[in-house]
Amino acid sequence: MGRTLERVGDTWSLMILRDALQGLTRFDQFEKSLGVAPNILTRRLSALVEDGFLERRPYQQRPVRHEYVPTDLARDFAPVMTALMAFGNRHYAVEGAATQIVEAASGRVVEPVMVDRDTGLSIDDPRFTVAAGPAAGEATRARLAQVAARRPEGELP
């Protein structure tokens, strides 16, 4: 989680990615949409390009101007953005949702959930837990062992 937050954990980066994934690609479009200072926008766009979320491509030669196009990495991150939006709508949008996911054909509002690809079970099912991965260090293994030890006896998993 920390590695991802290092790259996209600030508000401006997330909002730029949101706009890019929704089809905005040009500096002036981001600037107008976000109301962000040009120097901040330049830094965040450069970082998103450097971290592989956006690709910088020229779209005009005289003068040279660039657009910022989402990469496969950004598209893979899109469900995370959807989860953040849904969470915010549930917990912070007391005035109502500003944006929401709908079924295109009917306009029916949908509630996104995360599921296991193989079983279709919701990831918050008690049969799932966080476990140490192959690269886990001792601190991670100790933390997860402590969490497991606090789980009531007989409780899944």
ZIZI-V281608 format. One line per field, one symbol per residue. phi: phi as a letter, one per 30 degrees, with the letter a starting at -180 (. if undefined). psi: psi as a letter, one per 40 degrees, with the letter a starting at -180 (. if undefined). Layout:
# ZIZI-V281608
phi->???
psi->???
This chain:
# ZIZI-V281608
phi->.ddddecbdceddddddedddcjdbcedddeddcicdedddedddedddedidbccbdbbcbddbccbcdcedddddeddddddddddddcbcddjddbacbdedciddccdbcbdedcidddddddcbdbdcdcddddddddddddddddeeiddd
psi->dddddddfeiddddddddddeeeieiddddddddfiidddddddddddddeedihhhheidhihiiihhiidddddedddddddddddddeegdeihdiihihdddehhihiihihddeeihdeheeiihihidehiddddddddddddehihehi.
